[in-house]
């Protein structure tokens, strides 16, 4: 077999694998979108390309359910989770990257272990703690749980990026009389926009995808998030609004898509090029 033939075979196999991955990812999404426009309530009779497309399910979603309340609650939780996560993760990762202190190595090891343990494993402890500190059935308590769960993994992620930023920048700033916070906010923070944008996106998406923690901590119907509200639509004894459920699922992608497009320009790294003094 010639080198050219082997290269052609590898290229063909790569395209086949990529095509299979695209089908696995895109097909369920297209099915949900198509189901949201299909008449009726059953998914069994739904098709990807509806024969008689209708917006009735979207209309029913806004007129006959508390979808807007669930949507607002979810956006509120996602926004504050994102803001607090970016602040805490940015500062924590910077401290682990730039400073030597007692417990630094063990702290990083602890974060590594914690990110291997899913939050729902500690669901009983989280419930009892939230009840004791009077944060049960509150969005603030749910936000704190989400932020706590995001810190270990994303701290490692952000620390790895901070390590690539030349420490000569810090030293030059200290020689000019800059303090720790000034160095972070005026020098390191502008250079770390790419990784903080990734952390912000992950932090915003996490509450959208969570059902277990929200269902355990939230009790009042007026405080339900989208995951709980949509689940209740199809979990009741007579709940068979699967196409309306699909419509609600489609609309979840709107704020996530907007945030992704807004942060997309920060995803390209390399902002530190030429940042050091010659």
The 8 nearest C-alpha neighbors of each residue, nearest first, counted from 0:
[[1, 4, 5, 2, 3, 6, 8, 7],
 [0, 2, 4, 3, 5, 6, 7, 8],
 [1, 3, 5, 4, 6, 0, 7, 8],
 [2, 4, 6, 1, 5, 7, 0, 8],
 [3, 5, 7, 1, 6, 2, 8, 0],
 [6, 4, 8, 2, 7, 3, 9, 1],
 [5, 7, 3, 9, 4, 8, 2, 10],
 [6, 8, 4, 10, 5, 9, 11, 3],
 [9, 7, 11, 5, 10, 6, 12, 4],
 [10, 8, 12, 6, 11, 7, 13, 5],
 [9, 11, 13, 7, 8, 12, 6, 14],
 [12, 10, 8, 14, 13, 9, 7, 15],
 [11, 13, 15, 9, 14, 10, 8, 16],
 [14, 12, 10, 16, 11, 15, 9, 17],
 [13, 15, 17, 11, 12, 16, 18, 10],
 [14, 16, 12, 18, 13, 17, 19, 11],
 [17, 15, 19, 13, 18, 14, 12, 20],
 [16, 18, 14, 20, 19, 15, 13, 21],
 [19, 17, 21, 15, 20, 16, 14, 22],
 [18, 20, 16, 22, 17, 21, 15, 23],
 [21, 19, 17, 23, 18, 22, 16, 24],
 [20, 22, 18, 24, 19, 23, 25, 17],
 [23, 21, 19, 25, 26, 24, 20, 18],
 [22, 24, 20, 21, 26, 25, 19, 27],
 [25, 23, 21, 22, 26, 20, 27, 28],
 [24, 26, 22, 28, 27, 21, 23, 29],
 [25, 27, 29, 28, 22, 23, 24, 30],
 [28, 26, 30, 29, 25, 31, 24, 23],
 [29, 27, 25, 31, 30, 26, 32, 24],
 [30, 28, 32, 26, 31, 27, 33, 25],
 [31, 29, 47, 27, 33, 28, 32, 34],
 [30, 32, 34, 28, 33, 29, 245, 27],
 [33, 31, 29, 35, 34, 30, 28, 249],
 [32, 34, 47, 30, 35, 31, 36, 48],
 [35, 33, 31, 37, 36, 45, 32, 242],
 [34, 36, 246, 245, 242, 32, 33, 37],
 [37, 35, 52, 53, 34, 33, 54, 49],
 [36, 38, 34, 49, 52, 35, 45, 53],
 [39, 37, 53, 36, 52, 51, 40, 55],
 [40, 38, 41, 37, 242, 44, 45, 42],
 [39, 41, 240, 242, 241, 239, 42, 38],
 [42, 40, 43, 39, 241, 44, 242, 45],
 [41, 43, 45, 44, 241, 242, 40, 34],
 [44, 42, 41, 45, 46, 40, 34, 241],
 [43, 45, 42, 41, 46, 39, 37, 40],
 [46, 44, 42, 34, 43, 37, 41, 47],
 [45, 47, 48, 49, 33, 34, 44, 30],
 [46, 48, 33, 30, 49, 29, 34, 45],
 [47, 49, 46, 33, 50, 52, 37, 34],
 [50, 48, 52, 37, 51, 46, 47, 33],
 [49, 51, 52, 48, 37, 46, 38, 36],
 [52, 50, 49, 53, 37, 38, 36, 48],
 [53, 51, 36, 49, 37, 50, 38, 54],
 [52, 54, 36, 55, 38, 37, 51, 56],
 [55, 53, 57, 56, 36, 58, 52, 35],
 [56, 54, 58, 53, 57, 59, 38, 36],
 [57, 55, 243, 59, 58, 54, 60, 246],
 [56, 58, 60, 59, 54, 55, 246, 61],
 [57, 59, 55, 56, 60, 61, 62, 54],
 [60, 58, 56, 62, 63, 57, 61, 55],
 [59, 61, 57, 58, 64, 62, 63, 56],
 [60, 62, 58, 59, 63, 64, 66, 57],
 [61, 63, 59, 60, 64, 58, 65, 66],
 [64, 62, 59, 60, 61, 65, 58, 66],
 [63, 65, 66, 60, 62, 61, 59, 67],
 [66, 64, 68, 67, 69, 63, 61, 60],
 [65, 67, 69, 64, 68, 70, 61, 60],
 [66, 68, 70, 69, 65, 71, 61, 64],
 [69, 67, 71, 65, 70, 66, 72, 221],
 [68, 70, 224, 225, 66, 72, 67, 71],
 [71, 69, 67, 73, 68, 72, 225, 66],
 [70, 72, 74, 68, 73, 69, 67, 75],
 [73, 71, 69, 75, 70, 74, 224, 68],
 [72, 74, 224, 76, 70, 75, 71, 77],
 [75, 73, 77, 71, 76, 72, 78, 70],
 [74, 76, 72, 78, 73, 77, 71, 79],
 [75, 77, 73, 74, 79, 78, 80, 142],
 [78, 76, 203, 74, 80, 75, 79, 206],
 [77, 79, 81, 75, 80, 76, 74, 82],
 [78, 80, 82, 81, 76, 77, 83, 75],
 [81, 79, 77, 142, 83, 78, 82, 84],
 [80, 82, 202, 78, 84, 203, 79, 199],
 [83, 81, 79, 85, 84, 80, 78, 86],
 [84, 82, 86, 80, 85, 81, 79, 87],
 [83, 85, 81, 87, 146, 86, 82, 88],
 [84, 86, 88, 82, 83, 89, 87, 199],
 [87, 85, 83, 89, 84, 88, 90, 82],
 [88, 86, 84, 90, 89, 85, 91, 83],
 [87, 89, 91, 85, 154, 90, 86, 84],
 [90, 88, 86, 92, 87, 91, 85, 93],
 [89, 91, 93, 87, 88, 92, 94, 86],
 [92, 90, 88, 94, 93, 89, 87, 95],
 [91, 93, 158, 154, 95, 89, 94, 90],
 [94, 92, 96, 90, 91, 95, 97, 89],
 [93, 95, 91, 92, 96, 97, 98, 90],
 [96, 94, 92, 93, 97, 98, 91, 103],
 [97, 95, 93, 94, 158, 162, 92, 98],
 [96, 98, 94, 95, 93, 99, 162, 166],
 [99, 97, 94, 95, 96, 100, 93, 103],
 [98, 100, 103, 97, 101, 95, 94, 96],
 [101, 99, 103, 102, 98, 95, 104, 94],
 [102, 100, 103, 99, 104, 105, 106, 98],
 [101, 103, 105, 104, 106, 100, 107, 99],
 [104, 102, 106, 105, 100, 101, 107, 95],
 [105, 103, 107, 106, 102, 108, 101, 109],
 [104, 106, 108, 102, 107, 103, 109, 110],
 [107, 105, 109, 103, 108, 104, 102, 110],
 [108, 106, 110, 104, 109, 105, 111, 103],
 [107, 109, 105, 111, 106, 110, 104, 112],
 [108, 110, 106, 112, 111, 107, 105, 113],
 [111, 109, 151, 113, 107, 108, 112, 114],
 [110, 112, 108, 109, 114, 113, 107, 151],
 [111, 113, 109, 115, 110, 114, 108, 116],
 [114, 112, 110, 115, 116, 111, 109, 151],
 [113, 115, 152, 116, 111, 112, 151, 110],
 [114, 116, 113, 112, 117, 111, 152, 110],
 [115, 117, 113, 114, 118, 112, 120, 119],
 [118, 116, 119, 120, 115, 114, 121, 113],
 [117, 119, 120, 121, 116, 122, 148, 212],
 [118, 120, 122, 121, 117, 212, 211, 123],
 [121, 119, 118, 122, 117, 116, 123, 124],
 [122, 120, 119, 124, 123, 118, 125, 117],
 [121, 123, 119, 125, 124, 120, 126, 118],
 [124, 122, 126, 125, 121, 127, 120, 119],
 [123, 125, 127, 121, 126, 122, 128, 129],
 [126, 124, 122, 128, 123, 127, 129, 121],
 [125, 127, 123, 129, 124, 128, 122, 130],
 [128, 126, 130, 124, 129, 125, 131, 123],
 [129, 127, 131, 125, 130, 126, 124, 132],
 [130, 128, 134, 135, 126, 132, 127, 131],
 [129, 131, 135, 127, 133, 128, 132, 134],
 [132, 130, 128, 133, 129, 127, 134, 135],
 [131, 133, 129, 130, 134, 128, 135, 127],
 [134, 132, 130, 131, 135, 129, 128, 136],
 [135, 133, 129, 140, 137, 132, 130, 136],
 [134, 136, 129, 130, 137, 216, 133, 140],
 [137, 135, 217, 216, 218, 134, 219, 138],
 [138, 136, 139, 140, 135, 134, 217, 141],
 [137, 139, 141, 140, 142, 76, 136, 222],
 [138, 140, 142, 137, 141, 143, 134, 76],
 [141, 139, 134, 143, 142, 138, 137, 144],
 [140, 142, 138, 144, 139, 143, 145, 137],
 [143, 141, 139, 145, 80, 140, 144, 76],
 [144, 142, 146, 140, 145, 141, 147, 139],
 [145, 143, 147, 141, 142, 146, 148, 140],
 [144, 146, 142, 148, 147, 143, 149, 141],
 [147, 145, 149, 143, 84, 148, 144, 80],
 [148, 146, 144, 145, 149, 150, 143, 151],
 [147, 149, 145, 146, 150, 144, 118, 151],
 [148, 150, 146, 147, 151, 153, 152, 145],
 [149, 151, 153, 147, 154, 148, 88, 152],
 [152, 150, 110, 154, 114, 153, 149, 113],
 [153, 151, 114, 155, 154, 150, 149, 156],
 [152, 154, 156, 155, 150, 151, 157, 149],
 [155, 153, 92, 157, 156, 151, 88, 152],
 [156, 154, 158, 153, 152, 157, 159, 151],
 [155, 157, 153, 154, 159, 158, 152, 160],
 [158, 156, 160, 154, 159, 155, 92, 153],
 [159, 157, 92, 161, 155, 160, 156, 96],
 [158, 160, 162, 157, 156, 161, 155, 163],
 [159, 161, 157, 158, 162, 163, 156, 194],
 [162, 160, 158, 164, 163, 159, 157, 96],
 [161, 163, 159, 160, 164, 96, 158, 165],
 [164, 162, 161, 160, 165, 159, 271, 166],
 [163, 165, 161, 162, 166, 271, 160, 190],
 [166, 164, 167, 168, 163, 275, 162, 169],
 [165, 167, 168, 169, 164, 170, 97, 162],
 [166, 168, 170, 165, 169, 171, 275, 276],
 [167, 169, 166, 171, 170, 165, 275, 172],
 [170, 168, 172, 166, 167, 171, 173, 182],
 [169, 171, 167, 173, 172, 168, 174, 166],
 [172, 170, 174, 168, 173, 169, 167, 175],
 [171, 173, 175, 169, 177, 174, 170, 168],
 [174, 172, 177, 176, 170, 175, 171, 169],
 [173, 175, 171, 176, 172, 170, 177, 169],
 [174, 176, 172, 173, 177, 171, 170, 178],
 [175, 177, 173, 174, 172, 178, 171, 181],
 [178, 176, 173, 172, 175, 181, 182, 179],
 [179, 177, 181, 180, 182, 176, 173, 172],
 [178, 180, 182, 181, 183, 177, 173, 184],
 [179, 181, 183, 182, 178, 184, 177, 185],
 [182, 180, 178, 184, 183, 179, 185, 177],
 [183, 181, 179, 186, 180, 185, 184, 178],
 [182, 184, 187, 180, 181, 186, 188, 185],
 [183, 185, 188, 181, 182, 186, 180, 187],
 [186, 184, 182, 181, 183, 188, 187, 189],
 [185, 187, 182, 183, 188, 184, 189, 190],
 [186, 188, 183, 190, 189, 191, 184, 185],
 [187, 189, 184, 191, 190, 183, 186, 185],
 [190, 188, 191, 187, 192, 186, 185, 184],
 [189, 191, 187, 188, 192, 270, 271, 186],
 [190, 192, 188, 189, 193, 194, 187, 195],
 [191, 193, 195, 194, 190, 189, 196, 265],
 [194, 192, 265, 266, 196, 195, 191, 268],
 [195, 193, 197, 196, 192, 191, 157, 198],
 [194, 196, 198, 192, 197, 193, 199, 191],
 [195, 197, 199, 193, 194, 198, 192, 262],
 [196, 198, 194, 200, 195, 199, 201, 193],
 [199, 197, 195, 201, 196, 200, 202, 194],
 [200, 198, 196, 202, 81, 197, 201, 195],
 [199, 201, 197, 203, 202, 198, 196, 204],
 [202, 200, 198, 204, 203, 199, 205, 197],
 [203, 201, 81, 199, 200, 205, 204, 198],
 [202, 204, 77, 200, 81, 201, 205, 199],
 [203, 205, 201, 207, 202, 206, 200, 208],
 [204, 206, 208, 207, 202, 203, 201, 209],
 [207, 205, 209, 208, 204, 77, 203, 76],
 [208, 206, 204, 205, 209, 73, 226, 225],
 [207, 209, 205, 206, 204, 210, 226, 225],
 [210, 208, 206, 207, 211, 205, 212, 213],
 [209, 211, 226, 213, 212, 214, 227, 208],
 [210, 212, 214, 213, 209, 215, 119, 122],
 [213, 211, 215, 214, 210, 216, 209, 119],
 [212, 214, 216, 210, 215, 211, 217, 209],
 [215, 213, 211, 212, 217, 216, 210, 227],
 [216, 214, 212, 213, 217, 211, 126, 218],
 [215, 217, 213, 136, 135, 214, 212, 126],
 [218, 216, 136, 214, 213, 215, 219, 223],
 [219, 217, 136, 220, 216, 222, 214, 215],
 [218, 220, 222, 221, 217, 223, 136, 137],
 [221, 219, 223, 222, 218, 217, 228, 224],
 [220, 222, 219, 223, 68, 69, 65, 72],
 [223, 221, 220, 219, 72, 224, 217, 69],
 [224, 222, 220, 69, 221, 227, 228, 217],
 [223, 225, 69, 73, 226, 227, 72, 228],
 [226, 224, 69, 228, 227, 229, 70, 73],
 [225, 227, 210, 229, 224, 228, 230, 209],
 [228, 226, 230, 225, 224, 229, 223, 231],
 [229, 227, 225, 231, 230, 226, 223, 224],
 [230, 228, 232, 231, 226, 227, 225, 244],
 [229, 231, 227, 232, 228, 233, 234, 226],
 [230, 232, 234, 228, 229, 233, 235, 227],
 [233, 231, 229, 230, 238, 234, 240, 228],
 [232, 234, 238, 239, 231, 230, 235, 240],
 [235, 233, 231, 238, 232, 230, 236, 237],
 [236, 234, 238, 237, 233, 231, 232, 239],
 [235, 237, 238, 234, 233, 239, 232, 231],
 [238, 236, 235, 239, 233, 234, 240, 232],
 [237, 239, 233, 235, 232, 236, 234, 240],
 [238, 240, 233, 241, 237, 40, 41, 232],
 [241, 239, 40, 243, 242, 238, 233, 244],
 [240, 242, 244, 243, 239, 40, 41, 245],
 [241, 243, 245, 35, 40, 244, 240, 34],
 [244, 242, 56, 246, 240, 245, 241, 247],
 [243, 245, 241, 247, 242, 246, 229, 240],
 [246, 244, 242, 248, 35, 243, 247, 31],
 [247, 245, 35, 243, 249, 248, 244, 57],
 [246, 248, 244, 250, 245, 249, 243, 251],
 [247, 249, 245, 251, 246, 250, 244, 252],
 [248, 250, 246, 251, 247, 252, 245, 32],
 [251, 249, 252, 247, 248, 253, 246, 254],
 [252, 250, 248, 249, 253, 247, 254, 255],
 [251, 253, 255, 250, 256, 249, 254, 248],
 [252, 254, 256, 255, 251, 250, 257, 249],
 [255, 253, 257, 256, 252, 258, 251, 250],
 [256, 254, 258, 252, 257, 253, 259, 204],
 [255, 257, 259, 253, 254, 258, 252, 260],
 [256, 258, 254, 260, 259, 255, 261, 253],
 [257, 259, 261, 255, 256, 260, 254, 262],
 [260, 258, 256, 262, 261, 257, 263, 255],
 [259, 261, 263, 257, 258, 262, 256, 264],
 [260, 262, 258, 259, 263, 257, 264, 256],
 [263, 261, 259, 265, 260, 264, 196, 258],
 [262, 264, 260, 265, 266, 261, 259, 267],
 [263, 265, 262, 266, 267, 261, 260, 193],
 [266, 264, 193, 263, 267, 262, 192, 196],
 [267, 265, 193, 263, 264, 268, 196, 262],
 [266, 268, 265, 193, 264, 269, 263, 270],
 [269, 267, 270, 193, 266, 265, 271, 194],
 [268, 270, 271, 272, 267, 190, 193, 273],
 [269, 271, 272, 268, 190, 274, 191, 267],
 [270, 272, 274, 269, 273, 190, 164, 165],
 [273, 271, 274, 270, 269, 275, 164, 268],
 [272, 274, 275, 271, 276, 270, 277, 269],
 [273, 275, 271, 272, 276, 168, 270, 165],
 [276, 274, 273, 168, 277, 167, 165, 272],
 [275, 277, 274, 273, 168, 167, 171, 165],
 [276, 275, 273, 274, 167, 168, 171, 272]]
